[in-house]
């Protein structure tokens, strides 16, 4: 059976882990020799024979088939789905946390086709601090009994990681709270950020102890572990990794205030699949990638994808669901029925209408706004006094701090004020329950509530409305307690905030702006007044969605997309580049490799008819160079190539003919492709010869006024008028607005130029109009044809470029190998600058490498002609300046 984890080769070689010495974690089945050495820690047993595996008795190993490996997913989150109890006599006791989404995910997912045998391993922390002396035993017990790998953070690091950076900086910012003052969220603290990164590194190290990167899927959850993908991708370039964000993702205007904004974005992009609850959250993330990293996204057959250094990062949009089996089991509990009967006596039998709110006691759940709206309802609609009761269940806040205490104090004061103003001897308008409730008690409140109110000012998802809908659907036992016949159609009403993740999926709910107190009060009144038949229709629509989109559906859909996204991992070559959190992986075709100067020079020496095609900007001259004119050293190197009678050199540049004339002396072997529209050869008398007639440019009179209009209305855009083309550039404009304007301009120009012999092309940050059929590929064809006409079939072709316009040249020369324009034994080198997807078969890292290569060829040409080398290796840096 295939290995399910990596182990420490040193310990295996030393023979540790014998039968008398239990290993820290139980065996996961028969092992093969691991291919890598990981950090020491979890060291599973190494089974040596089939008989050994047949005799295995441990429960974890018995789950595996003796013939084939089970599909396995490693689920990583801040907290494990287990509850730990420190026993008075020493030791620990553990149980599943049935309310944990991670636990529900596993149970519900196994009901889906093909997932019944899926194996899960959990990696995460515990709510309780475990003393160092107990950690090994706890780790062993958790893995043996629950398939959980605990991460033990030192208490100080854990506090700075969770209560510091996560809760004081990330969580408020992701909920649109800017730290405008020390009292409004935490100001950025570099020490807390370092604690966050350190904690993520510890989580990653724990994953490395159990992962088999060739077979396992890794699914990371929520904002606590946003930089973890970088650590995993750095260790295993082809790791199959998904990330799901359960909180909102803020708009770019909010997110860009974060000092480590790029580090977090790049870390997330090291995942293969990134999931969000709503399109709004995904749209904000994509906008941040566009504005801060310059990345563009596109739809690929219904999937939103980003190209990131040759890797495809897919965006998943799907709200999480509830665990239907768990909710139904709770509804079937006898104590649930008892509680429902008790609430009926307390409210319904006394002609009270119950409106319910269930929220955490924190600043974003909008409890105070809800209370204000309910107070306004009683003021504006006196008829509801004495009839409507708001029960507000306030769960303990997950964070801590001054803001939590302020919310509690404000809520208590408002409840007292409303009850004092509208209460009666037997009527209390608001009942605030601030003690922890059992889940069955909450379900009972759902059953009895006529309307559920969720008015959070910002929330990632919020499953309270989903739970309410399932509870209102009930079952036979609940129907009997409520006095309903089996044929009775169920009903429910929801008032939900526009700013929570579940709102888009609840089209039958009354959506409100929680900040508009009058509007929320009117929504409460409408929910009470809506006819019974309409309540039924709204409920049935919601129930159909909630019951078919449960947590299992969500998890299965995510894993299916993760599998699809990762299916081509082994078909690509990968390189890791960058340091620290700027690390990323470049994924390229397996045939793509770095051009070896020795190989090129060897081919250059043994050939006699050479075609050399060179791009200028970004190839011979760095794009970031302020001065774009070549140095004298660069010109000397090119002239050395041109003096060699065996060479035909083509330089592609966007400069004008006059500028090119100033740079280069007349030479019969130098061709210049200027402005993409001319293929020019300099003759001995210094006259230009145009190998293709200059096209008519009268169409510019139509284009220029249109472009000027868009330039005036798009701040940061410019017009570049070339000899044979005209370009509208919006590189310095707002990315979204510039892109929108570019699309409009493209359509506008295509309309007004429909009868002109020109083409309109929209590319990254620009829209270009040029004569039809004019591109660098055409120039390359003309060069090869000219050499063929002269009876000089090239036996050596070198083509170097750096951007999309050069891809046409690459395509021409790589597809010309079997054509009569090249010698049958021609050696062809198509080379791009930088490791990126390209039609070229080779790459060099930067213009410095290009200059060194050209220098090497120039030296060969000088030696063959008996001339001294044009430049020494020491002059290369000078040539780049």
N, C-alpha and C positions, 0 to 999 in steps of 0.2 A: 504493500500500500504506500502511496505517496506521502512524503513528509508533511506534517501540518505545522511544524515550527522549526526554527533554527536553534542550535544549541552550541555550547562552548566546546570547541575542538580540544582545547587543552585539558579540560576535565574528562572528555571522552578518552583521550589518549592515556590519561593517568589512571583510568579505570574507576574513577569515583562514581558514586551513584549506584552502589551495589544493592543487592536485595536486603542487606541488613541496615542500609542507610537510606531512608526514604528521601527522594528528591524533593525540592521545594514545591514542585507542582506535579500532578499525576500525569501519567503517559497519555498521549493523545492518539495512540495507535502505533503501528509499526513504523519505524523511522528509517529514512535513508540518510547517508552521510551528507550533511549540509555543505553547500558550496561556498558559504561565507562564514566569517567569524563575527559574532555580534557581541554586544556588551554582556558581561556575565550577569547571571540572575536566574532566570528560569531554565532549568536543565532537565528536559524530559528524558525518560529512559530510552535506550536504544535497543529495540528488539532485533534479534539476530536471525530469527528463523520463523517460518510459518507456524511451527508448533508453539513458539513463544507467544505469538499473537492469539492463537486459539485458546491458550490457557489464561489470557488476561482476564482479570476479574473486576478491574476498576470500572466504575459506571461510565466515566467519560469515554474510555476506550471502547467499551461495548457498544456505544452508539454508532460506531463506524462500521461500514461494510468491509469485509475481509478482501474484497476484490477490487474496489475502486474508491478513490477519495471522494468524500462528501464535499459539496460546495460549502464554502465557509465565508462568513462575513464577520469582520471585527468592528464592533460598534464602539465608538469612542465618545465620551461625554464627560462633563465636569463631575457628575455624580453617578455612581453605579445604581442600578435599580434594586438595591437591597437595603434593608434596615438592619442596623447593628445594635446589639444590646450588650453592655459590659456587665457581666454577672458579678454579683456581690462577692462570691467566693473566688473570683479570678476567672479568666477565660472570657470568651465571647460567644454570643449566640446570634445567628443570622436568619433572616427570612426575606422573601421577595417583597418588594414594594409594589403592590398591585396597582397603585395610582401612577406609577412611573410610565411615561410614554415608551421608554425603551423596552420595558417588560411587555407592555401591551403590543408593541410592534412585533415582537418575536412570536407571541401566542397567536395573534391575528394573522400574521403572514403565513404561518404554516398551514392555514386552511386553503391557501391558493394553490392552484395546479403547479406542480413542479417544485414547490417550496417545502413540502412536508418533511423532507430529510435534510433541509439546510441546517448547517451547524452555525451557532453564534458564540462568539467570545466577546465579553464586555471588558473595556478598559476605562477606568475612571476612578474618582476618589470616593471616600466615605464621608458622611456627615460628621462623624466623630473622630477626634484625634486618637490615633493608636500609638501607644508607647513603643519606642524602637525595639524593646525586648520582645514585644508581642507580634511584630510585623511579619516575621517569617512564617509563624504559625497561622496568623490570620490570612496571609496570602495563599498558603497551602489549602486551608479550609474553604476559602472562597472559590478557588479554582476547582477544587475537587467536587464541591457541592453545587456550585452555581455558575461555573465557567466564567468567573469574573477575575480580572487581573487588577488589583488595587494599585493606585498610585499614592504613595505616602509623601505628602509635602510637609516640610518643617512648619510648625505653627506660625512662625513669623512670616515665612514666604507665602503661606496659604492666605494669611490675612491681607498682605499687600497685594497678592494676585487677585483674590476674589472680592473682598470688601474694599480694596483699594482701587486697582485699575478697572476691574470689571464693573463694579457697582457705582463707583464714584465718577468714572470718566466715560467708559464705553456705553453703559446702559443709559445714562441721562442723554448723551449725545445722540444715540440711536433713537431716542424718544423725543428728539427735537428740543432738548434743553441745553442751551449754550451757557458756559460758565462766565456770564457777564460780571458776576461778583462772586466772592468766595462762598456766599450762601446759596448760590444757584448752581449746583453741581460742582464737581471738583476741578480746579485748575490743573492743567497738564503737569504731571510730575514725572520727570525722567526716571527716578528711582522706582516708581510704581510700574512704569513701562518695562524696565529691565526685569522686575519681578514677574511680570506677565510673560515675557519671553522665556525666562528661566523655567517657569512652571510648564509652559508648552513644551519645552525641551525635555522635561522629565516625563511628560505624557508620551512623547515620541519615543523615548528610550524604552518605556514599558511596552510599546507596540513592537519595537524591534525584537523584544525577547520572545514573542510568540508568532510573528508574522512569517508566512511563506509568500514572498512577493510575487512569485510566479502563478499562484493559485488563488490567494485570498483577495477579497474585496475589503476595503477599509471605508467606513462611513463615519465621518466626524460631525458632531452636532454642536451648533450654536456658537455665540460670539465669545465664549470663554476660550476657545481653541482656534482662533482665526489664523495664527501663524504656524500652527502645527503642520499644515500641508507642506510648507517649505522644508521643514526638518525631514519629513518622510521622503519627499521628492529628491532631496539631496542625497539621501542614503540609497534609495532605490529609484532610478530614473523612470522605470516603467511601472511603478506601483499603481494599482487600480484604486483610485481614491475619489470619494464623493464627499461633499460638504453640504449641510443644510442649515440655513440660518432661520432660527425660530423667532427672532425679534424683527422689528421693522428695520429696513435699511433707509437712512435718511436721504433727502435730496442732496445734490452736489453742493448747494450753497451752504448747507449745514455741515456735511461731511468734510468739506475742504478746510474747515477750521481746525481739524485734528492734525497736530504736528507730525504724526507718523502715518499720515493718510496713504502715501505711496507704498510704504512697507506692508500695510495690511492688504491693500489691493493686490500687490504682487504675490503675497502669500496665498490669498484665496485663489489666484489664477494658477497656482501650482496644483490645484485639484483638477480632476477631469470633468466633474459635474458639480455645479453649484445650484442649490435649490432654494427657492423662495416661496412664501405662501401666496403672494399676489403679484400681479403684473406691475403694480406701482413700485413695489420693493425692487423687483428685477430691473425696471426701467431706471430707477435711481442708481443702482449699481452700474448699469451699462453706461449711463451718463457720466459717472465718475471715471470709469475706465477711458471713456472718450476724451474727457476734458483734462484729465491728469496724466494719462499714459499715452494718449494719442491713438488708442485702439478703436477699430471699427467693428461693429457686429453685423451679422446678416442672418436671414432666415434660410435654413437649409431643409427643405421639404417639411416645413412645419416646426422645425427645431431652431431655437435661437442659439447661435454659436459665435464665439470669438476665436480668431486665429492669433495665437500667442507664441511666437517664435517657432512656428511650424506645428505646434500642438493645437488641437481643436478642443476648446473649453466650451462645454454645452451648458446652457442655462435652463433650469427646470422650474416651471411655475405650477404648483399644485398645493392647495391647502391640506393640512393634515386633518384626519378624521378622528372619530371616537372609537373605542373598543366596544362593539355592539354586544359581544358575548358577556363581557363584564357588566355592562349596564343592565342587561336582561337578568343576569344572575342576581344582581343587587335588588332589582324589582321583585324577584321571586322570594327574597328573604322574608321570613315571618315578621321580623322586627320592622321591616319597611311597611308592611300592611298595618301593623299596630300604630306606627307613627302617622300614617295617612289618616287612619280613623281618628286619631287624637287631633290632628289639624282640622279635620272636617268639623269636629265639635267646636273647636276654638274659633273658626272663621265662618265656614260655609253655613252651618246650622244656625248661625246668628246673623245671617244675611250680610256677611262681610265679604268683600271682593279682595282677594289677595293679589297684590303686585309684588314681584320678587326681584331683588338685586343680589348678586353673588360676586364679590370682588375682593381682591387683596387690599389691605389697608396701606396703599401707597399713593403717591401724588399723581400718578398717571391714570388711575382707575376712575376718576371723576365722581367719587362718592359725594363730595360736597355739592357739585353741580347738579347731581341727581336729586339731592335733598332740596336744593333751591327750586328746582323745577316742580317737585312734588308740592312744595309749599305754595308755589304760584298756581298749581292746579286747584288746590283747596281755596285759594283766594278768588280765582276767576270763576270757579264752578262750585258754588256752595252746596249744590245738590249732592256732591260726592262726600261731603262731610258726614262722618258717622257710618259710611258705607265702605269706603276704600281704605285698605291698610297696606302700607309699604313695609315689607320685611326685608331688611338689609343685613345679609350675612357678610361679615367682614373677616376674612381670613387674615392670619398674621402676615405681616410684610416679610418678604424674603430678604430685604436689605435692612440696614439700620442707620440711624442718624437723626439729625435734628428735623429734617423734613418729614420723617415718618411720625414723629411725636406731634408735629404741627397738624398733620392730617387727622390724627386721632383726636386731638383737642378740639379742632374745628368741627369734626363730625359729631362728637358728643354734645357740643354747645348747640349745634343746629337742631339735633334731634330733640333736645330739651326745649328749645324755643318753639318748635312746631307743635310738640305735644302740649306745651303750656297754652299755646294760642288756640288750638283746635280740638284738644282732648275733651272727653266727656267722662262721666263716672264709669261707664262700661266700655269706653272707646279710647284706644291709644292709636293715633294715626301712624306713627312710625315705631317699629320694633327693631332695635339694633342688636344683633347677635354677634358679639365679639369673642366668643369662646370657640375653640376648635370643635367642629361638628363631625360626627361619623358620616361616612359617605352615604349610608342608607338614609340618614336624617335629611341630607341635602336632596336626595332623590325624592323623598316624601314631599318636601316643599315644592319641588318642581311639579309633582303630580297635581297638587292642589292649586298652584298659582294660575290665575287667569291670564296673566301677562308677565313676561320676563323683560327686565330693563337692563341693558348693557350700554353704559354711556361713557366708556373710557375715552379719554382725550387722545390716547395713543396706545395701541397694544398690537403685539406681533400677530397673534391669531385669535385667542380666546375661544375655548370650546364650550363655554357655558351655554350658549344658545343651542348647540348641537345636543348637549345632554338634556336640556329642557324639552326639546322636540321628541327625543326617544322616550323620556319619562311620560310625556303627555300622551304618547301612543299607547303606553301601558301594556297590560296583559290580562288574562282571564281573571286572575286573582284581584288585581287592582280594579278591574271593571266591576267585579262583584262588590267590592268595598264601596265604590262610588255609586253603586246602584244603576249601572249602565247595562244594557242588553248587548249581546255579542254583535249585533248588527249596527250599533250606534257608531256613527262616524265621528272621529276625534277632531278636536280643534285646539288651536293655540295662537297666541299673539306675541310678537316680538317687537320691541323698540330697541334698535341698535345704533351705535355710533358709526358715522362714516369713516372713522379713523381706526377701525379694528380690522384684522385680517380676514375674519369670516364674513364681513359685510357684503363683499361682492357675490358670494355664493348664496346669500339669503335674499333672493329677489322679492320674496313675499313679505319681508319685514318692513316696518316703518323706519326708514333711515333718517337720522337726525344729526345736526351739528350740536354736540354737547355744550358748546360755549353759548349757544343761543337758548337762554333759559325759557323764554316764551314759546319758542318752537318745540322744545322738549315737552313742556307742559301741554301744548296742543296735541302732540303725538300721544301722550298718555291718555288724554281725553278721547282721541280718535280710537285708540286701541280698546277702550271700554265701550265705545258707542258702535263700533263696526258690527253689522248684522252677523248673526250666528253662521249663516251659510257661507259668507265670505271668510270667516275665521276657519271654517272647515277646509275650504279650497286652499287657503294659504298654508295651513298645516300639512295638507297632503302633498303639496308641492315641495315643501321643505323636507318632509319625511322621506320622500322618494330619493332626494339627493343625499341626505345624511346616511340613509341606510345602505346606499350603494357606494358611497365614497368614505368607507370607514378607514381606520388606521392601517389595516392590512392592504387595502387597495392603494393607499398612498405609498406604503413601503414597497409593495411589489412594483408599482409603476416607477419609483425612483431606482430600484435595483435593475429593472429592465433597461432603463435609459443608461445607467452606469455600465452595464454589460455592453450595450450597443456602442457607447462612446469609446470603450477600451478595447474593442475587438481587433483594432489594427495596431495595437501597441508593438507587437513583435515584428511588424513589417517596416518599422522605422528605425533609423539609427539615431541615437540620443547622445547629446553632450551636455554636461552641466557647466554653466558659465555664471559669473557673478559671485560676489562675496556676501556673507551674512544673509540678511533678509532680502537682499536683491538677487539671490540665487534663482535661476530659472533653467529649464531644460530646453535645448534646441532639438527638435525632432525633424529629421530629414530622410529622404529616400535612401535606401541601402546602397545605391550606386553612387551617391554623392560623397566625394572625398576631397581632402585638401590637396592642392596642386603642389607637387614636389618640384622644386627648382631644378634639382639634378636631372630628373626625368625630362623636363622641358628643354633644358640646355642640351642634353644628349640628342634629343630629336632635332633640335635646331642645327646642331653641328652636321648631322648626316644628311640634311635636306638642302635643296638648291633653289626651289621655287616656293617662296613663302608669302603668305597673306597674313597681315597683322592688323586687327581691327581693335581700336582702343577708344573707350569712352573717356571724356575729360572730367567733368564735374562729378565728384564722388568716387572717381577711380584713380586718375593721376593726381587730382587735387581734392583734399578732404572737403566734404560739404560744409563743415564748420569753419573752414578757412575764411578769414575776413577778406583778404586779397585773393582774387581768383586768377590773377595772371601767373603764368608759370615762371619759375626761376630760370636763370641762365643754365643751371645744371640740368634741369628737366629738358630744356630745348636742346642742349648738347647731346643728351642721351637719345632723343628722338632723331636728331640729325644723323647720329651714328648709324641708327637702323636704316635711315633713308639712303645713306651713302652706299650701303651694301646693295649691289646690283641684283642680288638674289631676292630682295624684299620688295613687297608692295605694302605700304603702310597707310591705313585709313584712320584718321582722327575725327571722332564725332564730337562736336561741340555746339553749344547754343550761341556762340559768339558770331559777330557779323564778319563778312568777308574782309572788310578793312582791318579789323582787329587781328584776324588770322594772318593777313599779309604782313603785319608788323612783327608777328611772333616768329614766322618761319621763312627762311631763305628759299628761293626757287629750287625745286627738286622734282625730277620726273617720277620719283617713286613715292611721292607723298600725296595722298588723297585727303580731302577735307569734306566732311559732311556737315554743312553749316545750316542751322535752323531746321533740321530735318527735311529740308526741301531741296538742297543742292548736293550734287555729287561732283566735286571740283578737283581738278588735277593741275598742279602748278608746273608750267613748262619752263624750259631753260631761259626764255626771254622774259620771265617774270609775269607773263600774261596769264589770266585765268581762262581755263577752258571749262565750259559748262557742259557736262555730259548728258544732262537732261534739261529740256527747255524750261525756263522759269515760268511757273503758272501765273495766270491772270489773278491779280489781287484786288480787282474792283469790288469783290464781295465784302472787303473790309469796311467799305462805306456803309454797309447795312449793319455789320456787327458792332462797330465801335459805339454808335449811339445807344444801342441796347445795353451793352456792357457798362457804359457810363451811368446809365440809370440805376443799374443794380449796385454799382460801386458807391453811388451817392446814398443809397438806402442801406448799405451794409458796411458798418464801421469796421475798419481793419482790412478791407479788400482792396486790391490793386489790379491794374491792367498792364500787361506786358506785351508790347507790340514788337513782334519779330519780323524778319524779312518776309517769311512765307507763312506765318502763323500768328495768331493773336490769342492770348491766354488771360483768363480772369482768375486771379489767385485769391483765396480767402484763408490762407494759413494763419493769419493773425486775427481773424474774426472769431466771434463766438462759435464754437464747433457745431452746436445744434442749429443755430440760426444760419450760419454759413452753409451748412449742408442743405438746409431747406431752400435757401436762396439759389444754391447751385442747381438743385433739381428744377426749380422754376426757370432759371436761366437756360438750362439745357433744353427744356421743352420749348421755351420761347424761341431760341435760336433755330432749333430744328424746324419750327413752323415757318419762320421768315426766310430760311435758307433752303427750303425744300426743292427749289429749282436751280440751286447753285452747285457747282462741282466741288463741294467741300464736305468734310465730315465734322461732326460735333462730338467730342469725347469728354466725358466727365471722369476724372480720376481723383486720387487722393489730394484734397485741398485745392483743386483747380478744375476749370472747364476750358478746353482748348478747341479752337477752330482752325483747321488746316486743310490744304487740298486733299482730295480723296486719294488714297493709295500711297500717301507719303509717310514712311516710317523708316526706322533704322534697318528693318529687315529688307526693305526694298534697296536701300543703299548697299547692304551686304551682297545682295544678288547682283547688283550692277558691278561691284568690284570683282566678284568671281567671274562674271561674264566678260568683263574687260580683259582680264588675264587670259581667259580662254581664247578670246579673239586674237590675242598676241601670241598664241601658241604656247603659253606658259601655264600648264595645268598645275595648280598648287599641290605640292606634296607635304606642306606644313601649313596649318591654319591655327592662329591664336586669336581668340576673341575675348575681350575682358570688358565688363560693364558692371554697374551697381544697382540700377533701378528697373522699373517695369518696362520702360521704353527699350531697354537693351534685350529684353526677352525675345523680341522679334529677331534680333541678330542671332541669338543662341539657337533659336528654332531653325533658322535658315541654314546655318553651318552644320548643325547636327543632323539635319535631314538631307544634306547634300553629299553625304559620304558615298552613297550608291549612285550618284548622278554623274554625267559626263563632265561637269564643270570642275571636278577634282580628280587628281591622280588616283588610280585604283589602290595604291598603297599609301594614301595620304594619312598623316597623323593630325587629328583634330583635337584642339583644346578649347573648350568653352568654359569660361571661369567667371564667377560672380564675386562681388566683394561682400564678405560677411557670410555667416552661416544662416541661410534662410531658404525657404522653398524657391526653387528656380528650375528652369529648363536646362541650365548649365549642369555639367557633370562634375565640375570642380569648383572650389572656392579658395579664396585667400582672405585673411582676417581684415585687413585694412589697407588704405592707400600706401602706407609705408612698405607693405609686402609687395605691392604692385611695382613700386619704384625700384625696389631691390631686384625684382625679377627682370624688369626692363634693362636695368643696369647690367645684369649678368649677360643678357642677350647682346646689348650694345658692345660689351667687352669682347664677346666672341666675334662680332662683325669687325671690330677694329683690328683684332689679331689676324683675321683672315685677309685683311687688306694691308697688313703691315704697318698700321697706324697705332700710336699709343692709346691705351684705354681712355675713353672719354671722361670717366670719373672714377675715383677710388671708392671703396666701400665707406670710407670715412666721410665722403661727401653726400651720403644719402640723406641724412637729416637736413643738410643745407638745401638739398633739392626740394624738400617738402615745405620749407619755410616761405 
